[in-house]
Amino acid sequence: QVQFVESGGGLVQPGGSLRLSCAASGFTLDYYAIGWFRQAPGKEREGVSCISSSDDTTYFADSVKGRFTISRDNAKNTVYLQMNSLKPEDTAVYYCAALRFWAPSITTVRGMCVTPDSYAMKYWGKGTLVTVSS
């Protein structure tokens, strides 16, 4: 059974940190580029960060650049989003998505984050809620 599950969300004070995980089961992440997306109440979905399937090519939205990092551990079939210096505007449901694409170019990695509807994402998780509030 295929599962793609986010975890690690919760309530954190401004300036705090959280690490989100996206764990796959039933398929291997090796050939998938992975993206983290978020949607705040009343707002459109936003691509936060994406990572290539084959190397360390990454993309970050301007709103999180310098504060968030993305990484993957293919041995654990898991992708992580480390979020530091969190702000109230980071409050949202965070989703991960998998695009089957070997060795995507930086253009594709950026594109899957900026215009995800233009790409045939194979899997989407159900999301984890992050609330940044004092």
C-alpha positions in Angstrom: 0.0 0.0 0.0 1.4 3.4 -1.0 1.6 6.0 1.7 3.2 9.4 1.7 2.9 10.9 5.2 4.0 14.2 6.6 4.8 14.6 10.3 6.5 17.0 12.7 4.0 19.9 12.6 2.8 21.6 15.7 2.6 24.8 17.7 5.8 26.8 18.0 6.6 30.3 19.1 8.0 32.9 16.7 11.7 32.5 16.3 11.4 28.8 17.0 12.2 25.7 14.9 10.5 22.7 13.6 11.6 19.8 11.4 9.0 18.3 9.1 9.3 14.8 7.7 7.8 13.2 4.7 8.0 9.5 4.8 7.2 7.2 1.8 6.1 3.6 2.0 5.1 1.3 -0.8 7.4 3.0 -3.2 11.0 4.3 -3.2 11.8 8.0 -3.3 15.0 7.5 -5.3 13.6 8.5 -8.6 11.4 11.3 -7.4 11.9 15.0 -7.0 10.2 16.1 -3.9 8.5 19.4 -3.1 7.1 21.0 0.1 4.1 23.2 -0.3 2.0 25.1 2.2 -1.5 26.6 2.3 -2.6 29.1 4.8 -6.3 29.8 5.5 -7.8 31.9 2.8 -4.6 31.8 0.7 -3.4 30.0 -2.3 -1.0 27.0 -2.1 2.6 28.1 -2.2 5.7 26.1 -3.2 8.1 26.4 -0.3 11.0 24.2 -1.3 11.9 21.5 -3.8 14.8 19.1 -4.2 16.0 17.0 -7.1 15.9 13.3 -7.2 19.5 12.8 -8.2 21.6 15.5 -6.6 21.5 18.4 -4.2 19.7 20.8 -6.6 17.2 22.7 -4.5 14.8 25.6 -4.8 13.5 27.9 -2.0 10.7 30.4 -2.2 12.0 33.9 -1.4 9.8 34.0 1.7 11.8 31.1 3.3 15.2 31.5 1.8 17.9 31.5 4.5 15.6 30.1 7.1 14.5 26.7 5.7 16.5 23.8 4.4 15.4 20.7 2.6 17.2 17.4 2.6 16.5 13.8 1.8 17.6 10.5 3.2 16.9 7.9 0.5 18.0 5.1 2.9 15.1 6.1 5.2 12.9 6.9 2.2 12.2 10.3 3.9 12.5 14.0 3.0 12.9 16.7 5.6 12.1 20.3 5.8 14.1 22.1 8.6 12.4 25.3 9.5 14.2 27.9 11.6 13.4 31.4 12.7 9.8 30.7 12.2 7.4 33.6 11.7 3.6 33.9 12.3 3.2 34.1 8.5 4.7 30.6 8.2 1.5 29.3 9.8 -0.1 26.9 7.3 -0.8 23.3 6.4 2.4 21.8 4.9 2.2 19.2 2.2 4.8 17.2 0.4 4.5 15.9 -3.2 6.5 13.6 -5.3 7.3 14.0 -9.0 8.8 11.0 -10.8 11.7 12.6 -12.7 15.3 11.4 -12.8 17.9 14.2 -12.8 15.6 17.2 -13.3 17.2 20.4 -14.3 17.2 23.4 -12.0 14.5 24.8 -14.2 12.3 21.7 -13.5 13.1 21.8 -9.8 12.1 25.4 -9.7 9.1 24.9 -11.9 7.6 22.1 -9.8 7.6 24.5 -6.9 6.4 27.6 -8.6 3.8 26.0 -10.9 3.1 22.5 -9.4 -0.1 22.2 -11.4 2.0 22.1 -14.6 3.6 18.9 -13.4 2.1 15.5 -13.0 2.8 15.0 -9.3 2.6 11.3 -8.6 1.9 11.5 -4.9 0.6 14.1 -2.4 0.6 13.8 1.3 -2.4 14.8 3.4 -0.5 17.6 5.2 0.7 18.6 8.7 -0.3 21.8 10.4 2.3 24.3 11.5 1.2 27.1 13.8 3.6 29.9 14.7 2.1 31.9 17.6 3.0 33.3 21.0 
